[in-house]
Amino acid sequence: MRKYGRNKVLVREIGEFGLLGRISGMLAEHAAGVVRGIGDDVAVLDASGPEYLLATCDIQVEGVHFTRDTITPYQLGRKAAAINVSDIAAMGGDPRWALVSLAIPGSTEVGYVEELYRGMREQAALAGASIAGGNLSRMESLIVVDFTLLGLVAPERLTLRSTARAGDAILLTGSPGESRAGLELILRPDLAVSPSSRQKLLERHLCPQPRLAEGQLLARSGQVTSMIDVSDGVIGDLCHICKSSGKGAEIEAASLPVSPAICEAAQGAGADWMEWVLSGGEDYELMFTSSPDAVLGLKKMLLDKTGTSCVQIGRITGETGEVWVRLADGKRIAPSVKGWDHFG
């Protein structure tokens, strides 16, 4: 194996977030116009206009994120766009323009590419964004879709993950874990679940819908102290909030939102539903913090104006970096799972 420089550490030995830390350390910390760089859902840039420019990108790699026999090109296109819209939503922003880089084998049917772009175009349009350009390249056998999304946000509405306060309530929209349950149904198609649960869970995994209106509404409220979208799992993304904010957290297991469909799938799979809820990932719900006094008003506002429910699942503590789960019997445990890591 060829060696590069004096650092012989392998990527898999330090993991995704260890590698991000090293990359971040190599880049300019206070580059001109960079309000927020590596370390949040999107980069926040000051382009000297009345609003900040938001920039995010995400990649879908065949064999890592999807396989062609389990997702249609239209669904893949929808998902590629949706997960980027979710990042913009977590900052309270408005998606505007997208760029797509696509690497494909020459043997790919043109119809596949057209369906992929139809999915991306339609999902972007739902968020008020359009695809403005991109790039094409050839791959030998795999498909790679890299989606970049730009948006805008008023400085006073910008919501970061790094500003949680000790004593804040932790709130969570929707039903995390459903995407993980949907993945289980893809991996085990013979799993016995009701047709309605199967359809719901598969849609949640294959065609996630970002909480854009919810994120914008929460940002406008002025009562949210930090926010993140749940892509790496509840525990993983709560750890991101805590690390960025220099705080800790405690989750109440009895308060976690659990849908009947998750319970049904977990029971059929012989799995622990709590593990799916806490570490499943790819749900693209919103997790946010606020003063305990604001909780009831925020819950009512979201339900009344978007139809989306949210629940308080715990609180932010002053125990820097410590994330705990309190069980129904009062016992406090350290979670055994930390969320998704590409190299973990």
C-alpha positions in Angstrom: 0.0 0.0 0.0 1.3 3.4 -0.9 2.0 5.7 2.1 1.2 9.4 2.1 3.2 11.7 4.4 4.1 10.7 7.9 0.5 10.0 9.1 -0.1 6.3 8.7 -3.5 6.3 10.6 -6.3 4.7 8.5 -9.6 6.4 8.0 -11.5 3.5 9.5 -9.5 3.8 12.7 -10.6 7.4 13.4 -14.1 7.2 11.8 -16.1 9.8 9.9 -16.2 12.5 12.6 -12.5 12.0 13.5 -11.7 12.6 9.8 -14.0 15.6 9.7 -12.2 17.0 12.7 -8.8 16.7 11.0 -10.1 18.2 7.7 -11.6 21.1 9.7 -8.3 21.7 11.4 -6.6 22.1 8.0 -9.0 24.7 6.7 -9.1 28.4 7.4 -11.1 28.9 10.7 -12.0 32.5 10.0 -12.1 32.8 6.2 -13.6 36.0 4.9 -17.3 35.8 4.6 -17.6 32.4 6.4 -20.1 32.8 9.2 -20.2 29.1 9.9 -18.1 26.5 8.2 -17.6 22.8 9.1 -19.6 21.8 12.1 -23.3 22.5 11.3 -25.9 21.3 8.9 -24.9 23.8 6.2 -22.2 26.4 5.6 -23.3 29.9 6.3 -21.8 32.6 4.1 -22.0 36.3 4.2 -22.1 37.5 0.6 -22.7 41.2 1.6 -26.4 41.0 1.0 -29.3 41.4 3.4 -29.5 37.6 3.8 -26.9 34.9 4.5 -26.2 32.4 1.8 -26.6 28.7 2.9 -24.7 26.0 1.2 -25.0 22.2 1.7 -24.3 19.0 -0.3 -24.9 15.3 0.1 -23.9 12.3 -1.9 -25.7 9.1 -2.7 -23.3 6.3 -3.6 -24.6 3.0 -5.1 -23.7 0.1 -2.8 -23.4 2.4 0.2 -26.7 4.5 0.2 -28.8 2.6 -2.2 -29.0 -0.4 -4.6 -30.7 -0.2 -8.0 -32.9 -3.1 -7.3 -34.5 -1.6 -4.1 -35.2 2.0 -5.1 -36.5 3.4 -8.4 -34.5 6.3 -10.1 -37.5 8.6 -9.4 -37.4 7.7 -5.7 -33.6 8.1 -5.6 -34.0 11.6 -7.1 -36.6 12.6 -4.6 -34.4 11.4 -1.7 -31.2 13.1 -3.0 -33.0 16.4 -3.1 -35.0 15.9 0.1 -32.0 15.2 2.4 -30.4 18.5 1.3 -33.7 20.5 1.8 -33.7 19.0 5.3 -30.4 20.6 6.1 -31.6 24.0 5.0 -34.8 23.5 7.1 -32.7 22.9 10.2 -31.1 26.3 9.8 -34.5 28.0 9.3 -33.7 28.9 5.7 -35.3 29.0 2.2 -33.9 26.6 -0.4 -33.3 28.3 -3.8 -30.8 26.7 -6.2 -29.3 23.3 -6.7 -26.4 21.8 -8.7 -26.1 18.1 -9.4 -23.0 16.1 -10.2 -23.9 12.7 -11.7 -21.4 9.9 -12.3 -22.8 6.9 -14.2 -21.7 3.9 -16.3 -22.2 4.4 -20.1 -24.5 1.3 -20.0 -27.1 3.2 -18.0 -30.4 3.6 -19.8 -31.2 7.2 -20.7 -34.7 6.7 -19.2 -33.1 5.9 -15.8 -31.3 9.3 -15.8 -34.5 11.1 -16.9 -36.5 9.6 -14.1 -33.7 10.4 -11.6 -33.8 14.1 -12.7 -37.6 14.1 -12.6 -37.5 13.1 -9.0 -34.9 15.7 -8.1 -36.7 18.4 -10.0 -40.1 17.7 -8.4 -38.7 17.4 -4.8 -36.7 20.6 -5.2 -39.8 22.4 -6.6 -41.8 21.4 -3.6 -39.3 23.4 -1.5 -39.3 26.4 -3.9 -35.9 25.5 -5.4 -34.7 24.8 -8.9 -31.8 22.8 -10.4 -29.6 25.4 -12.1 -26.8 23.2 -13.4 -24.2 20.5 -12.5 -21.8 18.1 -14.0 -21.6 14.6 -15.7 -18.9 12.0 -15.5 -18.4 8.4 -16.4 -18.1 5.6 -13.9 -17.2 2.0 -14.6 -20.1 0.3 -12.8 -21.6 2.4 -10.0 -23.9 5.4 -9.9 -23.0 8.4 -7.8 -25.4 11.3 -7.3 -23.9 14.5 -5.6 -26.6 17.1 -4.8 -25.6 20.6 -3.8 -28.2 23.0 -2.5 -28.0 26.8 -1.9 -30.5 28.8 0.1 -31.0 32.0 2.0 -31.8 33.0 5.6 -32.3 36.3 7.4 -29.5 36.6 10.0 -32.0 37.0 12.8 -33.6 33.7 11.8 -30.4 31.6 11.5 -30.7 28.7 13.9 -27.5 26.8 14.7 -26.8 23.5 16.5 -24.1 25.1 18.7 -26.3 27.4 20.9 -28.2 25.0 23.2 -28.3 26.0 26.9 -28.2 24.0 30.1 -31.8 23.5 31.3 -33.3 23.7 27.8 -36.0 21.2 26.8 -35.2 18.8 23.9 -38.0 18.4 21.4 -38.4 16.1 18.5 -40.9 16.1 15.6 -42.6 13.1 14.1 -41.7 9.4 14.5 -37.9 8.7 14.3 -37.0 5.1 13.6 -39.5 4.6 10.9 -36.8 4.9 8.1 -34.8 2.2 9.9 -37.9 0.0 10.1 -38.4 0.6 6.3 -34.8 -0.5 5.7 -35.5 -3.7 7.6 -38.4 -4.4 5.3 -36.2 -3.9 2.3 -33.5 -6.2 3.7 -36.1 -8.7 4.8 -39.1 -8.5 2.4 -40.8 -11.5 3.9 -41.1 -9.9 7.3 -44.7 -10.2 8.5 -46.3 -6.7 8.9 -49.6 -5.3 7.9 -49.9 -3.8 4.3 -50.5 -0.3 5.8 -47.4 -0.5 8.0 -45.3 -1.8 5.2 -46.3 1.0 2.8 -45.8 3.7 5.5 -42.4 2.4 6.5 -41.1 1.9 3.0 -42.2 5.4 2.0 -40.4 6.8 5.0 -37.1 5.2 4.0 -37.3 5.6 0.2 -39.0 9.0 -0.1 -38.4 11.0 3.2 -40.1 14.3 3.4 -38.1 17.2 4.9 -39.7 19.3 7.7 -39.1 22.6 5.8 -42.3 24.5 6.8 -41.7 23.3 10.4 -38.1 24.5 10.5 -38.9 27.9 9.0 -41.8 28.3 11.5 -39.6 27.4 14.5 -36.9 29.8 13.3 -39.4 32.6 13.0 -40.7 32.0 16.5 -37.5 33.3 18.1 -38.0 30.7 20.8 -35.7 27.9 19.5 -32.1 27.9 20.9 -30.7 25.2 18.7 -31.8 22.9 15.9 -30.6 19.9 13.8 -32.2 17.5 11.4 -32.1 13.8 12.4 -30.0 12.1 9.7 -27.5 10.2 11.9 -30.1 9.0 14.5 -31.5 10.7 17.6 -28.5 9.9 19.8 -26.0 10.7 17.1 -27.5 14.1 16.3 -28.1 15.0 19.9 -24.4 14.3 20.5 -23.7 16.8 17.7 -25.7 19.4 19.4 -24.0 18.7 22.7 -20.5 18.7 21.3 -21.1 21.9 19.4 -22.8 23.6 22.4 -20.4 22.3 25.0 -23.3 20.7 26.9 -24.7 17.3 27.8 -28.2 15.8 27.7 -30.5 13.4 29.3 -33.3 11.6 27.3 -36.4 10.1 29.0 -37.0 6.8 27.3 -40.7 6.9 28.3 -41.1 10.1 26.3 -39.8 8.9 23.0 -42.4 8.9 20.2 -43.0 5.4 19.0 -45.4 4.7 16.1 -47.4 1.4 16.0 -45.8 0.6 12.7 -42.3 0.6 14.3 -43.4 -1.6 17.1 -45.0 -4.0 14.6 -41.9 -4.2 12.4 -39.5 -4.5 15.4 -41.6 -7.3 16.9 -41.6 -9.2 13.6 -37.9 -8.7 13.2 -37.1 -9.6 16.8 -35.4 -6.2 17.2 -35.5 -3.6 19.9 -37.7 -0.7 18.8 -35.8 1.7 21.1 -32.6 1.0 19.3 -34.3 1.8 16.0 -35.7 5.1 17.4 -32.5 6.2 19.0 -30.0 5.2 16.3 -31.9 4.5 13.1 -31.0 7.6 11.1 -32.3 8.9 7.8 -35.6 10.1 9.4 -35.0 13.8 8.6 -37.2 14.9 11.6 -36.2 18.0 13.4 -34.7 18.0 16.9 -34.5 21.4 18.6 -34.1 23.0 22.0 -36.0 25.7 23.8 -36.7 27.1 27.2 -39.1 24.8 29.1 -41.5 27.7 29.4 -41.8 27.7 25.5 -42.6 24.0 25.0 -46.4 24.1 25.1 -46.6 27.0 22.8 -44.2 25.5 20.3 -46.0 22.2 20.3 -49.3 23.9 19.7 -47.9 26.2 17.0 -46.4 23.3 15.0 -49.6 21.2 15.2 -51.9 24.1 14.4 -49.9 25.5 11.5 -48.3 22.4 9.9 -50.2 19.4 11.3 -46.9 18.0 12.7 -46.7 16.8 16.3 -43.6 17.1 18.5 -42.8 15.8 21.9 -40.3 16.8 24.6 -37.9 13.9 25.0 -35.4 15.2 27.5 -33.3 18.2 28.6 -29.9 19.8 28.1 -27.5 19.5 31.0 -24.3 21.1 32.0 -22.4 17.8 31.9 -20.2 18.5 28.9 -20.3 15.8 26.3 -22.3 13.4 28.5 -25.5 12.0 26.9 -27.7 9.7 29.0 -30.9 7.8 28.6 -33.2 7.5 31.7 -35.2 4.3 31.6 -38.8 3.9 32.9 -37.5 2.5 36.2 -35.4 5.6 36.8 -32.1 3.9 36.0 -29.8 6.2 33.9 -27.7 4.5 31.3 -25.2 5.5 28.6 -26.6 4.6 25.2 -24.9 1.7 23.6 -25.3 3.2 20.1 -24.1 6.6 18.9 -25.6 6.9 15.4 -24.4 6.5 11.9 -20.7 6.7 11.0 -19.7 6.0 7.4 -16.4 4.5 8.5 -17.4 3.1 11.9 
